[in-house]
């Protein structure tokens, strides 16, 4: 059976074309594309071409019938409540084969996810209970089910699922080969559990797939998430009360249990206390099985050996250039050159929600705090010199660094800081990252500023509707936002008042959407003027209409020189930077979709880093001279060690022969850090 999966995987990878957003799955080295609007950070791209949503999408006609039959338990379908029986959900979980996925799709470079959160976070517990492939246990669970709700277990009831069987569809988004193989694993294994169990695997174009999800028409689905912040809340929330939980028709009592734990977990500052809460969450998720995690891909990042000082903190959007230098003898020592797959979408930090844009933004703009080196749970001041927290954990006071210059000459003020946060929240919309800031200020579940105008959510992403709303409500919403974020230029402070204590608040504001812009410059270039009478005019802006998509004016170590869309982004060192200056004067980000071209440039020494799709790594691995292996216990990479030879027929770390004699090959490889995204198999409790 496993050989069959391997053949399927190879054929599908070989036949890939251009995928729409969300239509990809296997990891690339650094650049990931956004996916759906509520969860733009889903899975990395598998193709070599940029994966932006096309402006016009023609949906293919599809025969979508999730029941495939009578909609009753008669061997030719399932009832709408099929998955509200926990034993059915457990039966599916025990039928999944993680080893096939890891070894034959990810080529050994993945680990089984046992809980929703990631290694090193509160809530991660390697000893937590988890599901594994056991077809005998799968059969036992199906026999315990009572789908027809007559009080008789299915194994004793000729009218229930064990004797009657079922037929249903499991859908995947076309182009996402890994999701297709996940469905085929369940298809084949469930047929082995009981020949009467039948699943039709059907691919839909991304828009149709997403529409079917939102309409609750998919009985069993795959949800993908690439974290926004390195914190368990950013994992537990989407899969229970947030994006995906809403699509599963989770029962209200179960959602209430999850929300209570979310509220308790996020309100605690102490990591140990948070861990204890999330352990309860893990147990509840395991017992109730709203879904089950699949795998975490491990990292596999290449660079030229002459590159020095690169910080391999995975939460950064791609490469952070400021710390990098080049060793003596490096090619083109005055420029860092990076050949990547896809172009940025916008340079507006308030609306950027894709990795390619974030990579550029984090090198131009700065945030109040930033990650301390490779640590994912420690922060240092950036534009804030220091900060205090009130005893109840709800009021944060930031002391703003003096004498900081923007690239166009303006001086940073606390007003700029407060305005940047206010502008971001008010520009919002579900397609922006601002939900991450809205929750701390307004509470768990308040994930868009339009909810302050209409709590039903009817105005989300609807600028015209918002503009037509009661003017008094619009002004009141804006004034509420402003009251939460207050600048004092004389004292040099910004005070932020949260709805509740928020453990991951520093992690939240350390990312790109917490970047500080100059208010005077924004207004001069056609942006919001700070008036509560006009904010609705700028709500849910698209990249195309946003004047700040192609321009930038930050305080970072690099400034934007020029952006030739689809071709190149060039950054130059900012000579008036307040901190330690960038070590290399120039950065050139080349957008080169074709792997062959990127690879040739790497071999010639013309680039320092390239994006390498997983299916192409076998070509690049023989050029590795040294490897830095990730240590899961210390959450860091070990010092690089020499590699003597590479056997590309082996999987994972086994393909590299580590020795004492350095090779004359040109590359260094960072290997083995668990990735920041995973897919989860999800069940629909009430199919519509």
Helices and strands as residue ranges (DSSP letters): H 2-14, G 82-84, H 86-93, H 98-100, I 101-105, E 110-112, H 135-144, G 154-156, H 161-164, E 166-173, H 177-193, E 197-204, H 206-214, E 220-226, H 233-236, H 243-247, H 252-267, H 271-288, E 291-304, E 307-308, E 325-326, E 335-340, H 355-364, E 369-371, E 379-381, E 384-389, E 395-400, H 414-427, H 435-442, G 449-452, H 463-467, H 471-484, E 485-488, E 493-497, H 505-509, G 512-514, H 519-524, G 535-538, E 558-564, E 568-573, E 586-591, H 595-604, E 609-610, G 614-616, H 617-621, E 624-631, E 636-637, E 641-646, G 652-655, E 656-658, E 667-683
